Structure formats: structure tokens, C-alpha cells
Amino acid sequence: MRSPAELDDVRWSDLTHAYGPAEDVPELIRALYEDDAEAADEAVYELYGNIHHQGTIYQASAPAVPFLAHAVLHAPGKRDELLMLLAVLADHAPAAVESPHWPGSDAAAVCAELCEVLPDLLPCLGDPERGVRRAALRVVAAVADLLPYKPWVLAVEQVDALYADDPVPAVRADALVVLNRFGRVLEPLDSPLPEVRLAAAQLAAERSGPPYAPELVEVFAEDGAEPDPGEDDFPWSDTTTQEEQLTRLLTQDPDVGLTVAARWIAAGDIGSRGSWLAQGIAEKWRDREREVLDLLPAALPHQGRPTALFRTIGYWVEVLPEPDAVLRDGLHRYARGDGEAAEPALLALVHSRDPRALELVLERPTARLLAAAARRFPEAADQLIPLIRRELAAGATGNDGIALVQALAPFGTAARAAQPELVDCLRTRRAAIVAARQLGSNSIRTPEITDLLRDATQSSDSSLRASAAVAHYQVTGDPDTALRTYEALLSSGGRTSWYLSGLEPMGSAAAPLLPRIEPLLEARGDWTREAAAKAHHWITGSPDRAVPVLAELVGTTPVGLSALKALAVIGRAPEDLRDTLRSFVSSPKRLVTDSPFSGQDHPDDELRTLSRLLLTLG
């Protein structure tokens, strides 16, 4: 270990961390010793951000280790946090040690320094504070595979003692995990302590992989429902806590995961553990939505604030061709209430396409509810459009204004009734980009509209310029303004892919732009190539240049999915893409992830649907 008096012996300015030269590290370490809790908190926060930044370590990380070890023992507080900093600094995959890149690496240097000071830190395993003991166990675990023989023996002895005698069950469970790191494979599934049984079951499941043995499943279901009451479930490898690791294991086996989630929800869904596990299975596995939705309503009474759970239900219920009547009735009960859960419950009811939802939206319309209702009930244009107009006329701005204008799109020509409000949005620059697009789609020509659109093509907002230019063409049929605007936009760089994505309504009228677009088919950026390929097809009507570019981009990334959509619109997929498409269709796991809070259809469902479509086209 090294004391603060030795900090100046290190040439920190020659070392780097996440933000450049590590000159600030000495002062941060000195701050740990000050009798100022706020300064110490800030120092720990800064050290977590510079010598260890989002899982990356740096030149300055290893030299800081002996000083941090000294601070653990001699600074006035923060022992658990400093121990955890040492643990995450030394975190590494055991296989990495065998890599030819390990010798001389920053990770190897950190681990070597920690192995050197670990004997001095072992007394922390006997600290009166449970959080310090738990953090110290993680420090030992971080270098268990690298310790020389003598400190290895000392560490194993002390960890074994904790496993046998510590008064806190969570500490004994942690000790079992560390003994496993040392190669001591124990399986105390019959321990009187549920925390120890749960840790043993997790270790056994990690070794076996799915499908998990029935005795392990029973331990997960019985002992995992109620988490340890402490707030010190520190992370292990890869900054994953024991609880997070358990969820990961259970989502690997969807049948087991759903069984356990049902038991946890029935036990009170403490900490939302059961409902989160069920959501994780729906996100990881295809065609499990109905089973998950069968479980989630039972979790609602246990939620202090069920808003997030209603959003999740609304997200997945839309996937089902015929949502369950019992589920819809439950949503309707919550939606009729007056509390904060009423609106998210109503939004979920809208997503379920229950006709009662429309009645409630009409009674208490909001921008988000109107936008959702317009999408699910386009046949109700005569009821919804007046409400949308009223909200726009009242001055809706920001995301609300955008949502309201976009809500008009499903209504087709009926949306023309909102023309006065759209004109005012464009004039006042409220939701102006989407208002310009809708005015273009409406294709109503008046001197006021053409003048407003022409003025908008001179805006300092390049996105508005592009949208207004295309809308001007749609309204007037004259491409000159749009062509001039796009020549300037494409020659200036900027958001090239975004500009190109708006050209579809111009079709062949955009042909003069081809000299600008064709070189972009070989651009470095994936999004730019994808947008250029689509634009080329819109303009020429020929798939010959577009299809090879799009096919090369197809994949499980956002741009890959967008390219797949474009191929589906064109109606052609190269033969050498068919094996990839089959893999997209046949996978039992979701290949594209999404958030239940995105408000859009799940991209993985689109991936599978589009792939099936292209395979049928031959």
C-alpha cells in the first residue's frame, strides 16, 4: 500500500485516464482523507468516472490501486465504495489471462497491484459492517484466479470462515460464490438459509445451463421471491449483481422463467421481481406475449405506482390478434378511475383495440391518447379529428403538438378538415416539420399555403427546409423549389440520410438530383447508403441499383431492418439473402431488441414479418 504522502512520487501527468492526463487523481485521493463527507463523495464519484469509465481502465488505474487500498484502511469512510472500486477495476474474464494481449495490459497491471495489496485488505472480511464484508468478498473474487499461493491460502481460509459462521445470510451466500471462484464447488441446496440455497442454485444453474433441474427451479421459485433487505447487493463480474444474474439465468429458459415469475407474483411481486422477469422473457423470446400477459395483471395490485407496468401491458397486448377479455376488462376498470394509473391503463386499453377505450378517450382526450386512438380506430375520424383540431388550436407545442399532427395521418383525406390548424402550426413553427409533411399529403393549394411552404424552405432548420420543399412540390406540382432546396442541402452534407428519406413523394420529379444521389450509393455511412438506395428506386423506378445496396445492409440492426423494409416495398430479395431471411423467421429468440416505452411496434416482429413476405415473393 502507499500513503497520500507518496502521491507526488508518481508522474501522474504522464499517465492517462478517461478524460486525458491523470493530473487530478492525486487531489481526488487526498480528498478521501478529508473530514468532509461531501468532498469524499465527489472524489469517489470522479474516480469511478476517470480511472474506471464504463468498464474501461486506463494507464492511471493500476498506479492508483495501492493508494486506494491505503484509503480503505485509513480514510474516515467510504470503505465499501472504495473496495468496490478496486473490485471493478480488477474485473476480468478468466479467459483473458490466457490471451497474448494480457501481459503488459492495463488490466494485468491493475490485477498485479491488487494481488500485491490484497493480504492487507483481508481484515475487511471481518469488518463489523456487512456492506464492507460484502464488498471485500468481491475484491477477493476479482483476483481469485491470479493470487499467489500464500495469499490464496489466507483468502480461502477467511472466506471459508465467513461461509461457516457469518451472522448475515447474504454474506454467507456471497462467500459461497467466492469459494466457487476458488474452485470449491459446494451445492448446499438443503441449507437452512434461503440466501445460501439461492446462491447455490444459481451457481449450479450457471454450471449446467438450461434446461434447469427441477430442484433448482423450486429453489428459485421459493427462495428468490423476496430479496435480501439490505441495500448492498454489489455487482460481481461485468458489473452484474447477484439479482441481475438470477434474472439473466431465468430468461435463458422461458418455461422455467415463466413458472418462477408466476410464483414470485403470487408471493406479492416484491420489488417487482416477478413482473420484471416476465417482461424480460417477452423481450427475449418470441411468441410468449400471451403467457406473459396472463401473468402481469396479477402483479398490478402489488405495484405502488403501476404506470410502467401498464405501459408494458399496452406494448405487448397490441401484438395479440385477440387480446383476452379478462385482461381488457381489468384495464377498463383501472382506466375508469381518477388516479395517476388511469391514463396509462387507458392507453393500454386503446392498444388492445377495445371499443370502450374510444369512449373514454373522447371523454378525457390528451395528445398521447388521441394519437394512439387515431392509430387503432381510424374509422372514428369524425369523432377524433375535432378533438385533435381543438388541442392544436389551443396551442399544443413540443411533443404534444407533434403527436397531434401525426395523429392525422391514418385518416387519409379526412385529415384535410384540420387544414387551418396545420397552417397555423407551420406559421407559428409549432410542430412545423410534421405540419409541413401533412400539408403536403393533404395537397390543398392556396396562396397562403404555398407562400408559407416556400418561406419555410429558407428556414435555418435544415429538416424543416427539406420537409417544406417536398410539401411545396406536392401542393403545387412544381419541382423547382424542391430541387433548389435539395441541391443546397445535399451539397452541404449534414443530415444527408434524413433529407433523402423524405424524397419519396417527388418520385421521378427528383431525377435532376441523381448526380448527387448516385455517388452516395457507395458512401461510408450505412444510413446514407440505405437512404440513397431507396431514393434511387423512388426516382428511377428501377430496383437494379438499389437492391444490391439494400441486401448488403440487411441485418438485425436498425439500419438493417430499414433496408429489409425497403426490399419488401420493392418486392425483391436476392437469392443469396434467402438463408438469412430463413434464419430471421425461424429463430425462437428475438433478434432485435426494443423498449416497451418506445411507443412503436416491436422491431423484431417487423423483422420476422418482412422476412416471411420476402420469402414468399420467390
C-alpha positions in Angstrom: 0.0 0.0 0.0 1.0 3.6 -0.5 0.0 6.6 1.7 -1.0 10.0 0.4 2.5 11.3 1.2 3.7 9.2 -1.7 1.3 10.5 -4.3 3.8 13.1 -5.7 6.2 10.3 -6.4 4.1 9.2 -9.3 4.3 11.2 -12.5 0.5 11.4 -12.9 0.8 13.9 -15.8 2.5 11.3 -17.9 -0.4 8.9 -17.3 -3.9 9.0 -18.9 -7.4 8.2 -17.8 -10.8 8.6 -19.4 -10.5 12.3 -19.8 -6.9 12.7 -20.7 -3.9 13.4 -18.4 -4.4 12.0 -14.9 -3.2 15.1 -13.1 -6.4 15.3 -11.0 -6.0 11.8 -9.5 -3.7 12.8 -6.5 -6.1 15.5 -5.3 -9.1 13.2 -5.6 -7.3 10.5 -3.5 -6.3 13.2 -0.9 -9.9 14.3 -0.7 -10.8 10.8 0.6 -8.9 11.6 3.8 -10.6 15.0 4.5 -13.2 15.4 7.2 -15.7 16.5 4.5 -18.2 13.8 3.5 -19.4 15.8 0.5 -15.9 16.2 -0.8 -15.2 12.5 -0.3 -18.4 11.6 -2.1 -17.4 13.7 -5.0 -13.9 12.2 -5.1 -15.3 8.7 -5.2 -17.7 9.7 -8.0 -14.9 11.3 -10.0 -12.6 8.3 -9.6 -15.4 5.9 -10.8 -15.6 8.1 -13.9 -12.0 8.6 -14.8 -9.8 5.7 -13.8 -12.7 3.3 -14.4 -15.1 4.6 -17.0 -18.0 2.4 -18.2 -16.0 -0.8 -17.7 -12.7 0.6 -19.2 -9.5 1.1 -17.3 -6.5 3.2 -18.2 -2.8 3.8 -17.6 -3.6 5.6 -14.4 -5.7 2.8 -13.0 -3.0 0.5 -11.8 -0.9 3.2 -10.1 -4.0 4.3 -8.2 -4.6 0.8 -6.7 -2.1 0.9 -3.8 -3.3 4.4 -2.8 -6.9 3.3 -2.9 -6.1 0.3 -0.7 -4.5 2.5 1.8 -7.6 4.8 1.8 -9.8 1.7 2.5 -8.0 1.2 5.8 -7.1 4.7 6.8 -9.6 7.2 5.3 -12.5 8.1 7.5 -15.2 6.4 5.5 -16.3 5.1 2.1 -14.7 1.7 2.7 -17.4 -0.3 0.9 -17.4 2.1 -2.1 -13.6 2.1 -2.3 -13.4 -1.7 -2.1 -16.0 -1.9 -4.9 -13.9 0.4 -7.0 -10.9 -1.9 -6.5 -13.1 -4.9 -7.4 -14.5 -3.4 -10.6 -11.0 -2.1 -11.6 -9.7 -5.7 -11.4 -12.7 -7.3 -13.0 -11.7 -9.6 -15.9 -12.8 -12.7 -17.7 -10.6 -15.6 -16.6 -10.0 -16.5 -20.3 -8.5 -13.1 -20.8 -5.4 -14.1 -18.8 -4.6 -16.7 -21.5 -4.7 -14.1 -24.2 -1.4 -13.0 -25.8 -2.6 -9.4 -25.1 -2.8 -9.9 -21.4 0.9 -9.3 -20.4 1.6 -5.6 -20.3 -2.1 -4.6 -20.5 -3.7 -2.1 -18.1 -5.9 -4.9 -16.8 -2.9 -7.1 -16.0 -1.2 -4.2 -14.2 -4.3 -3.5 -12.1 -4.7 -7.1 -11.1 -1.0 -7.4 -10.2 -1.2 -4.3 -8.0 -4.4 -5.7 -6.3 -2.8 -9.1 -5.7 0.1 -7.3 -4.0 -2.1 -5.4 -1.6 -4.8 -8.0 -1.0 -3.2 -9.5 2.2 -3.5 -6.0 3.8 -7.2 -5.9 2.8 -8.2 -9.3 4.1 -9.1 -7.9 7.6 -12.0 -6.1 5.9 -13.6 -9.6 5.6 -14.1 -9.3 9.4 -15.4 -5.7 9.4 -18.4 -5.1 11.6 -20.3 -3.6 8.7 -22.0 -6.1 6.4 -21.5 -3.9 3.4 -17.8 -3.7 3.9 -17.6 -7.5 4.2 -19.7 -8.0 1.1 -17.5 -5.5 -0.9 -14.3 -7.2 0.4 -15.6 -10.5 -0.8 -15.9 -9.1 -4.3 -12.4 -7.8 -4.2 -11.1 -11.3 -3.4 -13.3 -12.7 -6.1 -11.9 -10.3 -8.7 -8.4 -11.8 -8.4 -9.2 -15.3 -7.2 -7.7 -16.8 -10.3 -4.4 -14.8 -10.0 -3.4 -14.9 -6.4 -0.1 -16.5 -5.5 -0.2 -19.5 -3.2 0.3 -17.9 0.2 -2.3 -15.1 -0.1 -4.6 -17.7 -1.9 -4.5 -19.9 1.2 -5.1 -17.0 3.5 -8.0 -15.7 1.5 -9.6 -19.2 1.2 -9.4 -19.7 5.0 -11.0 -16.4 5.8 -13.7 -16.8 3.1 -14.4 -20.3 4.4 -14.9 -18.9 7.9 -17.4 -16.3 6.7 -19.3 -19.1 4.8 -19.5 -21.1 8.0 -20.2 -18.5 10.7 -21.1 -15.1 9.4 -24.3 -13.9 11.1 -25.7 -12.3 7.9 -27.1 -14.8 5.5 -26.3 -12.6 2.5 -22.7 -12.5 3.4 -22.6 -16.3 3.7 -24.2 -16.6 0.3 -21.5 -14.2 -1.1 -18.8 -16.3 0.5 -20.2 -19.4 -1.3 -19.8 -17.6 -4.6 -16.2 -16.7 -3.8 -15.4 -20.2 -2.8 -16.7 -21.3 -6.1 -14.3 -18.8 -7.8 -11.5 -20.6 -5.9 -12.6 -23.9 -7.3 -14.5 -25.1 -4.2 -17.7 -26.5 -5.7 -20.3 -26.7 -3.0 -24.1 -27.3 -3.5 -25.8 -26.7 -0.2 -29.4 -26.8 -1.7 -30.5 -28.1 1.7 -29.1 -25.2 3.7 -31.4 -23.7 6.3 -30.7 -20.3 4.9 -32.7 -19.3 1.8 -30.0 -16.9 0.7 -27.4 -19.6 0.7 -29.8 -22.1 -1.1 -30.5 -19.5 -3.8 -26.8 -18.7 -4.3 -26.1 -22.5 -4.6 -28.9 -22.9 -7.1 -27.6 -20.1 -9.2 -24.1 -21.5 -9.2 -25.4 -24.9 -10.2 -27.5 -23.4 -13.0 -24.5 -21.5 -14.3 -22.6 -24.7 -14.5 -25.3 -26.8 -16.1 -27.0 -24.3 -18.4 -30.7 -24.7 -19.4 -32.9 -26.6 -19.1 -32.6 -26.4 -15.3 -33.1 -29.3 -13.0 -36.5 -29.3 -11.1 -34.8 -29.0 -7.7 -33.1 -25.8 -8.9 -36.3 -24.4 -10.2 -38.0 -25.0 -6.9 -35.3 -23.1 -5.0 -35.5 -20.2 -7.5 -39.3 -20.0 -7.1 -39.4 -20.4 -3.3 -36.3 -18.5 -2.2 -35.9 -15.9 -4.9 -39.3 -14.2 -4.4 -38.1 -12.0 -1.5 -34.8 -10.2 -1.9 -32.3 -9.6 0.9 -33.5 -6.4 2.7 -30.1 -4.8 2.6 -29.0 -2.2 0.0 -25.6 -3.7 -0.6 -26.2 -6.2 -3.5 -23.0 -5.1 -5.1 -22.1 -6.2 -8.6 -19.9 -9.2 -9.4 -18.3 -9.7 -12.8 -19.4 -7.4 -15.6 -21.0 -5.1 -13.1 -23.8 -7.6 -12.7 -25.4 -8.0 -9.3 -26.5 -11.4 -8.0 -30.1 -10.4 -8.5 -29.5 -9.4 -12.1 -27.6 -12.6 -12.7 -30.5 -14.6 -11.5 -32.9 -12.8 -13.8 -30.5 -13.4 -16.7 -30.3 -17.1 -15.9 -34.1 -17.4 -15.7 -34.7 -15.7 -19.0 -32.4 -18.2 -20.7 -35.1 -20.9 -20.0 -38.5 -19.3 -20.8 -40.6 -22.1 -19.4 -38.8 -22.1 -16.1 -38.7 -18.3 -16.1 -42.5 -18.0 -16.5 -43.0 -20.6 -13.8 -40.8 -18.7 -11.4 -42.3 -15.4 -12.4 -45.8 -16.7 -11.6 -44.7 -17.8 -8.2 -43.0 -14.5 -7.4 -46.0 -12.5 -8.5 -48.3 -14.8 -6.3 -45.9 -14.1 -3.4 -46.5 -10.4 -3.7 -44.2 -9.4 -6.6 -41.8 -7.9 -4.1 -39.6 -5.3 -5.7 -41.5 -6.1 -9.0 -39.2 -9.1 -9.3 -41.8 -11.3 -10.9 -43.3 -8.8 -13.3 -39.8 -7.7 -14.4 -38.8 -11.3 -15.0 -42.0 -11.9 -17.1 -41.3 -8.8 -19.1 -37.7 -9.9 -19.7 -38.9 -13.2 -21.1 -41.3 -11.4 -23.5 -38.4 -9.3 -24.7 -36.0 -12.2 -25.2 -38.3 -14.8 -26.7 -40.8 -14.8 -29.5 -44.4 -15.8 -29.2 -44.5 -15.6 -25.4 -46.6 -12.5 -25.2 -49.9 -14.2 -24.3 -48.3 -16.2 -21.4 -46.7 -13.0 -20.1 -49.9 -11.0 -20.3 -51.7 -13.8 -18.4 -49.3 -13.1 -15.5 -48.9 -9.3 -15.4 -52.5 -8.3 -14.3 -52.0 -10.2 -11.1 -49.0 -8.0 -10.4 -50.9 -4.8 -10.7 -52.3 -4.7 -7.1 -48.8 -5.1 -5.8 -47.4 -2.0 -7.6 -47.0 1.2 -5.7 -47.0 3.1 -9.0 -48.2 0.8 -11.8 -47.6 3.2 -14.6 -44.6 1.4 -16.1 -46.4 -2.0 -15.9 -49.4 -0.6 -17.7 -47.1 0.7 -20.4 -45.6 -2.8 -20.7 -49.0 -4.4 -20.9 -50.1 -1.9 -23.6 -47.0 -2.6 -25.6 -47.4 -6.4 -25.7 -51.2 -6.5 -25.9 -51.0 -4.9 -29.3 -49.2 -7.9 -30.6 -52.0 -10.3 -29.8 -54.6 -10.8 -32.6 -57.4 -11.2 -30.0 -56.5 -9.8 -26.5 -58.0 -11.7 -23.7 -61.4 -10.3 -22.5 -60.4 -10.7 -18.8 -57.3 -8.6 -19.4 -59.3 -5.9 -21.3 -61.9 -5.8 -18.5 -59.2 -5.3 -15.9 -57.7 -2.5 -17.9 -61.1 -0.9 -18.3 -61.6 -0.9 -14.5 -58.3 0.9 -14.0 -58.9 3.3 -16.9 -62.2 4.5 -15.5 -60.5 5.6 -12.3 -59.3 9.0 -11.3 -55.7 8.2 -10.1 -52.4 8.5 -11.9 -52.8 5.0 -13.2 -55.9 5.9 -15.2 -54.2 7.3 -18.3 -51.6 4.6 -18.8 -54.3 2.0 -18.2 -56.5 3.7 -20.8 -53.6 3.8 -23.2 -53.1 0.1 -22.8 -56.9 -0.4 -23.4 -56.5 1.6 -26.6 -53.7 -0.7 -27.7 -55.9 -3.7 -27.0 -58.4 -2.2 -29.5 -61.3 -2.5 -27.0 -64.2 -0.3 -28.3 -64.7 1.0 -24.7 -61.3 2.7 -24.9 -62.6 5.1 -27.6 -65.5 6.2 -25.4 -63.1 7.1 -22.6 -60.6 8.9 -24.9 -63.5 11.1 -26.1 -64.3 11.9 -22.5 -60.8 13.0 -21.5 -58.6 13.4 -24.5 -54.8 14.1 -24.3 -52.3 14.3 -27.1 -50.9 10.9 -26.4 -54.3 9.2 -26.1 -55.6 10.9 -29.3 -52.5 9.8 -31.2 -52.9 6.2 -30.0 -56.7 6.2 -30.7 -56.2 7.6 -34.2 -53.9 4.7 -35.0 -56.1 2.0 -33.6 -59.5 3.5 -34.5 -59.0 5.3 -37.9 -62.7 4.6 -38.6 -63.5 7.1 -35.9 -62.2 10.1 -37.8 -65.4 12.1 -37.4 -65.1 11.9 -33.6 -61.3 12.2 -33.2 -60.4 14.9 -35.7 -62.5 17.6 -34.0 -60.7 16.9 -30.7 -57.3 16.9 -32.4 -58.2 20.3 -34.0 -59.3 21.7 -30.7 -56.0 20.7 -29.0 -53.9 22.1 -31.8 -55.9 25.4 -31.8 -55.4 25.7 -28.1 -51.6 26.0 -28.8 -50.2 22.5 -28.3 -46.4 22.6 -28.6 -43.4 20.3 -28.4 -44.0 16.5 -28.3 -47.8 17.0 -27.8 -48.0 19.1 -30.9 -46.0 16.6 -32.9 -48.2 13.7 -31.7 -51.4 15.5 -32.5 -50.3 16.4 -36.1 -49.0 12.8 -36.7 -52.4 11.5 -35.4 -54.0 12.9 -38.5 -52.1 10.6 -40.9 -54.2 7.5 -40.5 -57.3 9.4 -41.5 -56.4 10.0 -45.2 -58.3 12.7 -46.9 -60.5 13.3 -43.8 -57.4 15.0 -42.3 -58.0 17.9 -44.6 -60.5 19.1 -42.1 -57.6 20.2 -39.9 -56.1 22.3 -42.6 -56.5 25.6 -40.7 -54.7 24.3 -37.6 -51.9 22.8 -39.7 -51.4 26.2 -41.4 -51.2 27.8 -38.0 -48.7 25.3 -36.8 -46.4 26.0 -39.8 -46.8 29.7 -39.4 -46.0 29.7 -35.7 -43.4 27.0 -36.1 -45.2 24.6 -33.7 -44.6 21.0 -34.8 -43.7 22.7 -38.1 -41.8 19.8 -39.7 -44.7 17.3 -39.3 -47.2 20.0 -40.2 -45.4 20.7 -43.4 -45.5 17.0 -44.3 -49.2 16.7 -43.5 -49.9 19.8 -45.6 -48.1 18.1 -48.5 -50.1 15.0 -48.0 -53.4 17.0 -48.0 -52.4 18.6 -51.3 -54.6 21.6 -50.9 -53.3 24.5 -52.8 -53.9 28.1 -51.7 -51.7 31.2 -52.0 -51.2 31.2 -48.2 -50.1 27.6 -48.0 -47.7 27.8 -51.0 -46.2 31.1 -49.6 -45.7 29.5 -46.1 -44.1 26.4 -47.5 -41.8 28.5 -49.8 -40.8 30.6 -46.8 -40.1 27.5 -44.7 -37.6 26.3 -47.4 -35.5 29.3 -46.3 -35.6 28.3 -42.6 -32.4 27.9 -40.6 -33.7 24.5 -39.6 -32.5 22.2 -42.4 -35.0 19.5 -41.5 -37.9 21.9 -41.9 -36.4 23.2 -45.2 -36.4 19.6 -46.6 -39.9 18.8 -45.4 -41.3 22.1 -46.7 -39.6 21.7 -50.1 -41.2 18.3 -50.8 -44.6 19.5 -49.4 -44.4 22.5 -51.8 -44.0 20.2 -54.7 -46.9 18.0 -53.5 -49.1 21.1 -53.3 -48.1 22.9 -56.5 -46.7 20.1 -58.7 -43.8 22.4 -59.5 -40.4 20.7 -58.6 -38.2 23.8 -59.0 -38.3 25.0 -55.3 -37.8 21.5 -54.0 -34.9 20.8 -56.4 -33.1 24.0 -55.5 -33.6 23.3 -51.8 -32.3 19.8 -52.1 -29.3 20.7 -54.2 -28.2 23.1 -51.4 -28.9 20.5 -48.7 -27.1 17.6 -50.4 -24.1 19.7 -51.3 -23.7 21.0 -47.7 -23.6 17.5 -46.1 -25.3 17.5 -42.8 -28.2 15.0 -42.2 -28.0 13.6 -45.7 -29.8 10.3 -45.0 -32.6 12.2 -43.3 -33.0 14.5 -46.3 -33.1 11.6 -48.8 -35.6 9.7 -46.7 -38.2 12.5 -47.5 -37.9 12.4 -51.3 -40.4 9.6 -51.9 -43.4 11.9 -52.8 -41.4 13.5 -55.6 -40.7 10.3 -57.5 -39.3 10.9 -60.9 -39.6 14.6 -60.5 -36.4 14.4 -58.4 -34.4 13.0 -61.3 -32.2 16.1 -61.6 -30.8 15.1 -58.1 -29.5 11.7 -59.3 -25.9 13.1 -59.9 -25.9 14.0 -56.2 -27.5 10.7 -55.1 -25.7 8.1 -57.1 -22.3 8.6 -55.5 -23.9 8.2 -52.2 -24.7 4.5 -53.0 -21.1 3.9 -52.1 -20.9 6.2 -49.1 -19.1 5.1 -46.0 -22.2 5.6 -43.7 -24.7 2.7 -43.7 -27.6 5.0 -43.2 -26.5 7.2 -46.1 -26.2 4.2 -48.5 -29.6 2.9 -47.4 -31.3 6.2 -47.9 -29.6 6.7 -51.3 -30.7 3.3 -52.5 -34.3 4.0 -51.6 -34.2 7.4 -53.2 -32.7 6.0 -56.3 -35.5 3.5 -56.6 -38.2 6.1 -56.0 -36.8 8.3 -58.7 -35.9 5.8 -61.4 -38.5 3.0 -60.6 -35.7 0.5 -61.2 -34.5 -1.8 -58.5 -31.3 -2.7 -60.2 -29.0 -0.3 -58.3 -31.0 -0.2 -55.1 -31.4 -3.9 -54.4 -27.7 -4.9 -54.1 -27.0 -2.0 -51.7 -30.0 -2.8 -49.5 -29.4 -6.5 -49.5 -25.8 -5.9 -48.3 -27.2 -3.8 -45.4 -29.9 -6.2 -44.2 -29.3 -7.4 -40.7 -30.6 -7.1 -37.1 -29.5 -3.5 -36.6 -31.9 -0.5 -37.1 -30.4 0.3 -40.5 -30.5 -3.4 -41.4 -34.2 -3.6 -40.6 -34.9 -0.4 -42.5 -33.1 -1.9 -45.5 -35.3 -5.0 -45.2 -38.4 -2.8 -45.2 -37.2 -1.2 -48.4 -36.7 -4.6 -50.1 -40.2 -5.6 -49.1 -41.6 -2.5 -50.7 -39.6 -3.1 -53.8 -40.7 -6.8 -53.7 -37.4 -8.3 -54.5 -34.7 -10.2 -52.5 -31.5 -11.7 -54.0 -31.2 -15.5 -53.8 -28.1 -15.3 -51.6 -30.2 -13.4 -49.0 -32.7 -16.2 -48.5 -30.8 -18.2 -46.0 -30.5 -15.1 -43.8 -34.2 -14.4 -44.2 -35.0 -18.0 -43.1 -32.9 -17.6 -40.0 -34.8 -14.4 -39.2 -38.1 -16.3 -39.5 -37.1 -19.5 -37.6 -35.3 -18.1 -34.6 -37.2 -18.8 -31.3 -35.3 -15.8 -29.8 -35.9 -12.2 -30.6 -33.1 -11.0 -32.9 -33.8 -7.3 -32.4 -34.4 -5.7 -29.0 -36.6 -2.8 -28.1 -38.0 -1.0 -25.1 -41.7 -1.2 -24.1 -41.6 2.5 -23.8 -40.7 3.2 -27.4 -44.4 3.6 -28.4 -43.7 1.7 -31.7 -44.3 -1.8 -33.0 -41.7 -4.3 -31.8 -38.9 -4.2 -34.5 -38.3 -8.0 -34.1 -41.9 -8.6 -35.1 -41.3 -6.5 -38.2 -38.1 -8.4 -38.9 -39.9 -11.7 -39.0 -43.0 -10.5 -40.9 -40.9 -8.8 -43.6 -38.7 -11.8 -43.9 -41.7 -14.1 -44.4 -43.0 -11.7 -47.0 -39.8 -11.6 -49.0 -39.5 -15.4 -48.9 -43.0 -15.8 -50.4 -42.1 -13.5 -53.3 -39.7 -16.0 -54.8 
